[in-house]
Amino acid sequence: MCELAQVSRASFYRSWEEQEPDAAEMALRDAIQKAAVGHRCYGYRRVKVEIEKAGLVVGVKKVRRIMREDNLLAVRRRKFVITTDSDHHFRVFPNLAQYLELSDINQLWVADLTYIRLVSEFVYLAVILDAWSRKVIGWAVGKTLDHRLTLAALEKAIGARQPGAGLVHHSDRGSQYACAEYVQRLEQVGATLSMSQPASPWQNGKCESFIKTLKAEEVSLRQYQNLEQARQSIGHFLEEVYNQRRLHSALGYLPPAQFEREWNEQNNKEAAARQFLL
């Protein structure tokens, strides 16, 4: 459009900010969210370069301010264990998920975060899947991207599954998963933490794939007016559509809930047969 009108992009965005500051700010935040969430280890300088590729003209200080307000600044890695402090330099755990061969529920949980755009603001979704069945077992939607959101999703998963010792919980290296409160809650149920290596989203591929499905089949088809509407609509999709009805090729074209039911029924039959033989 700028090329056809022979107007520079910088002039267009300056004019847009003057005439419709709210819409321009939302567009900028949207671009920053996409870049920051898509490249979890990017700092504000790299995010600035990324959004400039899309044509947005913005100063590095503004990008840094918005990322700080939205809690999107990258967490620096630390080689050794460091206690919780005001700088949020937490322990980074090795990737254990890559060595697991799954055969049942509650062996590996995978967790991730994404943002949801409303009409005039952003909200965030934290989600936990059972990696074996792909079932969503914990989720939470909120206005802040901090450990309270991930903890809410974790508590929901623990309440639904009641996992025993031996569970591996895998996520990225964000502070929301590395903070003391989150780590301690997992340790209370006997879980072991696992984290992806930097700039390696494929190491949490099942969650990444799920979020793409969520965006394509739910979020992109809606225009949520407020937080409560987003929570209700997304909750319906997760609990009723994704878990109960959506077919997964990796599960023999069964929905996650049915896949788990049929697996449990088969296990119960085999256990009963063994007991009979004894």
Contacts in CASP RR format, 6 or more apart in sequence:
PFRMAT RR
TARGET T0000
AUTHOR 0000-0000-0000
METHOD contacts of the structure
MODEL  1
MCELAQVSRASFYRSWEEQEPDAAEMALRDAIQKAAVGHRCYGYRRVKVE
IEKAGLVVGVKKVRRIMREDNLLAVRRRKFVITTDSDHHFRVFPNLAQYL
ELSDINQLWVADLTYIRLVSEFVYLAVILDAWSRKVIGWAVGKTLDHRLT
LAALEKAIGARQPGAGLVHHSDRGSQYACAEYVQRLEQVGATLSMSQPAS
PWQNGKCESFIKTLKAEEVSLRQYQNLEQARQSIGHFLEEVYNQRRLHSA
LGYLPPAQFEREWNEQNNKEAAARQFLL
1 12 0 8 1.000
2 8 0 8 1.000
2 9 0 8 1.000
2 12 0 8 1.000
9 55 0 8 1.000
9 57 0 8 1.000
10 57 0 8 1.000
13 24 0 8 1.000
13 56 0 8 1.000
13 57 0 8 1.000
16 23 0 8 1.000
16 24 0 8 1.000
17 24 0 8 1.000
17 25 0 8 1.000
22 120 0 8 1.000
26 117 0 8 1.000
26 120 0 8 1.000
27 56 0 8 1.000
28 51 0 8 1.000
28 56 0 8 1.000
28 58 0 8 1.000
28 62 0 8 1.000
28 66 0 8 1.000
29 66 0 8 1.000
29 70 0 8 1.000
29 122 0 8 1.000
30 117 0 8 1.000
30 122 0 8 1.000
31 51 0 8 1.000
31 54 0 8 1.000
31 56 0 8 1.000
32 47 0 8 1.000
32 51 0 8 1.000
32 63 0 8 1.000
32 66 0 8 1.000
32 67 0 8 1.000
32 70 0 8 1.000
32 72 0 8 1.000
33 70 0 8 1.000
33 72 0 8 1.000
33 115 0 8 1.000
33 117 0 8 1.000
33 122 0 8 1.000
35 42 0 8 1.000
35 47 0 8 1.000
35 50 0 8 1.000
35 51 0 8 1.000
36 42 0 8 1.000
36 43 0 8 1.000
36 47 0 8 1.000
36 67 0 8 1.000
36 70 0 8 1.000
36 72 0 8 1.000
37 72 0 8 1.000
37 113 0 8 1.000
37 114 0 8 1.000
37 115 0 8 1.000
38 201 0 8 1.000
39 46 0 8 1.000
39 47 0 8 1.000
39 50 0 8 1.000
39 199 0 8 1.000
40 74 0 8 1.000
40 172 0 8 1.000
40 173 0 8 1.000
40 174 0 8 1.000
40 199 0 8 1.000
40 201 0 8 1.000
41 74 0 8 1.000
41 173 0 8 1.000
41 198 0 8 1.000
41 199 0 8 1.000
42 50 0 8 1.000
42 74 0 8 1.000
43 67 0 8 1.000
43 73 0 8 1.000
43 74 0 8 1.000
44 60 0 8 1.000
44 63 0 8 1.000
44 64 0 8 1.000
44 67 0 8 1.000
44 73 0 8 1.000
45 60 0 8 1.000
47 63 0 8 1.000
47 67 0 8 1.000
48 58 0 8 1.000
48 59 0 8 1.000
48 60 0 8 1.000
48 63 0 8 1.000
51 58 0 8 1.000
51 63 0 8 1.000
52 58 0 8 1.000
64 73 0 8 1.000
66 72 0 8 1.000
67 73 0 8 1.000
70 122 0 8 1.000
70 145 0 8 1.000
71 144 0 8 1.000
71 145 0 8 1.000
71 146 0 8 1.000
72 145 0 8 1.000
75 88 0 8 1.000
75 89 0 8 1.000
75 90 0 8 1.000
75 173 0 8 1.000
75 174 0 8 1.000
75 175 0 8 1.000
75 178 0 8 1.000
76 89 0 8 1.000
77 92 0 8 1.000
77 173 0 8 1.000
77 198 0 8 1.000
78 89 0 8 1.000
78 90 0 8 1.000
78 91 0 8 1.000
78 92 0 8 1.000
79 92 0 8 1.000
80 91 0 8 1.000
81 91 0 8 1.000
82 89 0 8 1.000
82 90 0 8 1.000
82 91 0 8 1.000
83 180 0 8 1.000
84 90 0 8 1.000
84 179 0 8 1.000
84 180 0 8 1.000
88 175 0 8 1.000
88 179 0 8 1.000
90 175 0 8 1.000
90 178 0 8 1.000
90 179 0 8 1.000
90 180 0 8 1.000
90 183 0 8 1.000
91 178 0 8 1.000
91 183 0 8 1.000
92 173 0 8 1.000
92 178 0 8 1.000
92 195 0 8 1.000
93 178 0 8 1.000
93 193 0 8 1.000
93 194 0 8 1.000
93 195 0 8 1.000
94 194 0 8 1.000
94 195 0 8 1.000
95 170 0 8 1.000
95 194 0 8 1.000
95 195 0 8 1.000
95 196 0 8 1.000
95 197 0 8 1.000
95 203 0 8 1.000
96 168 0 8 1.000
96 170 0 8 1.000
96 192 0 8 1.000
96 194 0 8 1.000
97 108 0 8 1.000
97 110 0 8 1.000
97 131 0 8 1.000
97 168 0 8 1.000
97 170 0 8 1.000
97 194 0 8 1.000
97 203 0 8 1.000
97 204 0 8 1.000
98 203 0 8 1.000
100 107 0 8 1.000
100 108 0 8 1.000
100 168 0 8 1.000
102 108 0 8 1.000
102 131 0 8 1.000
102 132 0 8 1.000
103 132 0 8 1.000
104 132 0 8 1.000
104 263 0 8 1.000
105 130 0 8 1.000
105 132 0 8 1.000
105 133 0 8 1.000
105 161 0 8 1.000
105 260 0 8 1.000
106 130 0 8 1.000
106 161 0 8 1.000
106 163 0 8 1.000
106 164 0 8 1.000
106 167 0 8 1.000
107 131 0 8 1.000
107 132 0 8 1.000
107 166 0 8 1.000
107 167 0 8 1.000
107 168 0 8 1.000
108 130 0 8 1.000
108 131 0 8 1.000
108 132 0 8 1.000
108 167 0 8 1.000
108 168 0 8 1.000
108 169 0 8 1.000
108 170 0 8 1.000
109 128 0 8 1.000
109 129 0 8 1.000
109 130 0 8 1.000
109 131 0 8 1.000
109 137 0 8 1.000
109 157 0 8 1.000
109 163 0 8 1.000
109 167 0 8 1.000
109 168 0 8 1.000
109 169 0 8 1.000
109 170 0 8 1.000
109 191 0 8 1.000
110 128 0 8 1.000
110 129 0 8 1.000
110 131 0 8 1.000
110 170 0 8 1.000
110 171 0 8 1.000
110 204 0 8 1.000
110 205 0 8 1.000
110 206 0 8 1.000
110 207 0 8 1.000
111 126 0 8 1.000
111 127 0 8 1.000
111 128 0 8 1.000
111 129 0 8 1.000
111 150 0 8 1.000
111 153 0 8 1.000
111 154 0 8 1.000
111 169 0 8 1.000
111 170 0 8 1.000
111 171 0 8 1.000
111 177 0 8 1.000
111 207 0 8 1.000
112 126 0 8 1.000
112 127 0 8 1.000
112 171 0 8 1.000
112 172 0 8 1.000
112 204 0 8 1.000
112 207 0 8 1.000
112 208 0 8 1.000
112 210 0 8 1.000
112 211 0 8 1.000
113 124 0 8 1.000
113 125 0 8 1.000
113 126 0 8 1.000
113 127 0 8 1.000
113 145 0 8 1.000
113 149 0 8 1.000
113 150 0 8 1.000
113 176 0 8 1.000
114 124 0 8 1.000
114 125 0 8 1.000
114 127 0 8 1.000
114 211 0 8 1.000
114 214 0 8 1.000
114 215 0 8 1.000
115 122 0 8 1.000
115 123 0 8 1.000
115 124 0 8 1.000
115 125 0 8 1.000
115 145 0 8 1.000
116 122 0 8 1.000
116 123 0 8 1.000
116 124 0 8 1.000
116 125 0 8 1.000
116 141 0 8 1.000
116 219 0 8 1.000
116 224 0 8 1.000
116 230 0 8 1.000
116 234 0 8 1.000
117 219 0 8 1.000
117 224 0 8 1.000
118 224 0 8 1.000
118 225 0 8 1.000
118 226 0 8 1.000
118 227 0 8 1.000
118 230 0 8 1.000
119 223 0 8 1.000
119 224 0 8 1.000
119 225 0 8 1.000
119 226 0 8 1.000
121 143 0 8 1.000
123 141 0 8 1.000
123 142 0 8 1.000
123 143 0 8 1.000
123 227 0 8 1.000
123 230 0 8 1.000
124 141 0 8 1.000
124 142 0 8 1.000
124 143 0 8 1.000
124 144 0 8 1.000
124 145 0 8 1.000
124 149 0 8 1.000
125 139 0 8 1.000
125 140 0 8 1.000
125 141 0 8 1.000
125 142 0 8 1.000
125 214 0 8 1.000
125 234 0 8 1.000
126 139 0 8 1.000
126 140 0 8 1.000
126 149 0 8 1.000
126 150 0 8 1.000
126 152 0 8 1.000
126 153 0 8 1.000
126 176 0 8 1.000
127 136 0 8 1.000
127 138 0 8 1.000
127 139 0 8 1.000
127 153 0 8 1.000
127 207 0 8 1.000
127 210 0 8 1.000
127 211 0 8 1.000
127 238 0 8 1.000
128 136 0 8 1.000
128 137 0 8 1.000
128 138 0 8 1.000
128 139 0 8 1.000
128 153 0 8 1.000
128 154 0 8 1.000
128 156 0 8 1.000
128 157 0 8 1.000
129 135 0 8 1.000
129 136 0 8 1.000
129 137 0 8 1.000
129 206 0 8 1.000
129 207 0 8 1.000
129 210 0 8 1.000
130 137 0 8 1.000
130 161 0 8 1.000
130 256 0 8 1.000
131 170 0 8 1.000
131 206 0 8 1.000
133 251 0 8 1.000
133 256 0 8 1.000
133 259 0 8 1.000
133 260 0 8 1.000
133 263 0 8 1.000
134 206 0 8 1.000
134 210 0 8 1.000
134 248 0 8 1.000
134 250 0 8 1.000
134 251 0 8 1.000
134 256 0 8 1.000
134 259 0 8 1.000
135 243 0 8 1.000
135 256 0 8 1.000
135 257 0 8 1.000
135 259 0 8 1.000
135 260 0 8 1.000
136 210 0 8 1.000
136 238 0 8 1.000
136 239 0 8 1.000
136 242 0 8 1.000
136 243 0 8 1.000
136 256 0 8 1.000
137 156 0 8 1.000
137 157 0 8 1.000
137 160 0 8 1.000
137 161 0 8 1.000
138 153 0 8 1.000
138 154 0 8 1.000
138 156 0 8 1.000
138 157 0 8 1.000
138 160 0 8 1.000
139 153 0 8 1.000
139 156 0 8 1.000
139 234 0 8 1.000
139 235 0 8 1.000
139 238 0 8 1.000
140 149 0 8 1.000
140 150 0 8 1.000
140 152 0 8 1.000
140 153 0 8 1.000
140 156 0 8 1.000
141 227 0 8 1.000
141 230 0 8 1.000
141 231 0 8 1.000
141 234 0 8 1.000
141 235 0 8 1.000
142 149 0 8 1.000
142 227 0 8 1.000
142 231 0 8 1.000
143 227 0 8 1.000
145 176 0 8 1.000
146 176 0 8 1.000
147 175 0 8 1.000
147 176 0 8 1.000
147 179 0 8 1.000
147 181 0 8 1.000
147 182 0 8 1.000
149 176 0 8 1.000
150 176 0 8 1.000
150 177 0 8 1.000
150 182 0 8 1.000
151 181 0 8 1.000
151 182 0 8 1.000
151 185 0 8 1.000
154 182 0 8 1.000
154 185 0 8 1.000
154 186 0 8 1.000
155 185 0 8 1.000
158 185 0 8 1.000
158 189 0 8 1.000
163 189 0 8 1.000
163 190 0 8 1.000
163 191 0 8 1.000
164 189 0 8 1.000
164 190 0 8 1.000
165 189 0 8 1.000
165 190 0 8 1.000
165 191 0 8 1.000
166 190 0 8 1.000
166 191 0 8 1.000
166 192 0 8 1.000
167 189 0 8 1.000
167 190 0 8 1.000
167 191 0 8 1.000
167 192 0 8 1.000
168 191 0 8 1.000
168 192 0 8 1.000
168 193 0 8 1.000
168 194 0 8 1.000
169 186 0 8 1.000
169 191 0 8 1.000
169 192 0 8 1.000
169 193 0 8 1.000
169 194 0 8 1.000
170 193 0 8 1.000
170 194 0 8 1.000
170 195 0 8 1.000
170 196 0 8 1.000
170 203 0 8 1.000
170 204 0 8 1.000
171 177 0 8 1.000
171 193 0 8 1.000
171 194 0 8 1.000
171 195 0 8 1.000
171 196 0 8 1.000
171 204 0 8 1.000
172 195 0 8 1.000
172 196 0 8 1.000
172 201 0 8 1.000
172 204 0 8 1.000
173 195 0 8 1.000
173 196 0 8 1.000
173 198 0 8 1.000
176 182 0 8 1.000
177 193 0 8 1.000
177 195 0 8 1.000
178 195 0 8 1.000
183 193 0 8 1.000
186 192 0 8 1.000
186 193 0 8 1.000
196 203 0 8 1.000
196 204 0 8 1.000
197 203 0 8 1.000
201 208 0 8 1.000
202 208 0 8 1.000
210 242 0 8 1.000
213 242 0 8 1.000
213 246 0 8 1.000
214 234 0 8 1.000
214 237 0 8 1.000
214 238 0 8 1.000
214 242 0 8 1.000
217 237 0 8 1.000
217 241 0 8 1.000
217 246 0 8 1.000
218 233 0 8 1.000
218 234 0 8 1.000
218 237 0 8 1.000
218 241 0 8 1.000
219 234 0 8 1.000
222 230 0 8 1.000
222 233 0 8 1.000
224 230 0 8 1.000
224 233 0 8 1.000
242 255 0 8 1.000
242 256 0 8 1.000
243 255 0 8 1.000
243 256 0 8 1.000
243 257 0 8 1.000
244 255 0 8 1.000
244 257 0 8 1.000
244 258 0 8 1.000
245 255 0 8 1.000
246 255 0 8 1.000
246 256 0 8 1.000
247 253 0 8 1.000
247 254 0 8 1.000
247 255 0 8 1.000
248 254 0 8 1.000
248 255 0 8 1.000
248 256 0 8 1.000
248 259 0 8 1.000
251 259 0 8 1.000
252 259 0 8 1.000
254 262 0 8 1.000
END
